[in-house]
Amino acid sequence: MPLELSAFIEADLDAIAAFIAEDNPRRAVTFIRDIRTKFRAIQQGPLIYQLRTDIGEDARMATVGNYAILFHIAGSAVRIERVVYAGRDLPGVFDVSSEP
């Protein structure tokens, strides 16, 4: 399946990297690499990840550390919508109509 990234993804990753880099710049680089590796794992088997209808009708979620990767299957592609802190209130974050 092709992988699509929403317009939010780069800003989400930049914010995560900046936050982690405050304490550990090297870990910021490796953590973003871990998230991008998880993107590829999601692409290879999106259906193994939990369906989260509380977040969005067809939303799925994967985690990397304390962060949630929110995605769905859009036609024949896997579309990653957001990467956010998993401890936040996730319903509403997956609103794909609020594309920047």
C-alpha positions, -999 to 999 in steps of 0.1 A, spaced: 0 0 0 13 35 -8 19 57 22 6 93 24 15 119 50 -9 147 59 4 183 59 5 182 97 33 155 99 64 176 93 53 202 119 44 175 144 78 158 139 96 192 142 78 200 174 86 165 189 123 168 179 126 203 194 110 192 227 133 162 230 164 181 218 160 205 248 174 176 270 191 153 245 198 164 209 211 130 198 180 113 211 158 137 192 174 125 160 171 88 168 135 92 181 124 109 149 141 80 130 121 56 152 89 73 143 97 72 106 106 35 109 71 29 125 56 47 95 71 20 73 58 -8 96 23 8 95 25 8 57 34 -29 56 6 -40 79 -20 -13 87 -47 -37 97 -28 -51 127 -31 -18 145 -60 -11 168 -91 6 154 -99 36 175 -135 47 167 -134 70 197 -108 91 178 -124 89 144 -147 66 124 -119 47 107 -90 59 128 -62 35 138 -33 42 163 2 30 167 26 42 194 63 50 197 73 58 232 48 84 246 36 94 211 6 82 191 6 79 153 -29 84 141 -38 70 107 -64 54 85 -67 35 53 -78 59 25 -88 39 -6 -57 19 -15 -33 40 6 -24 43 42 -27 80 53 -9 91 84 -27 122 98 -10 132 130 18 123 154 9 136 189 16 131 225 -5 100 235 -14 115 269 -35 142 254 -72 141 247 -71 123 213 -107 126 200 -109 156 177 -72 154 168 -80 131 139 -103 157 123 -90 154 87 -111 183 76 -89 207 94 -59 203 71 -35 233 73 
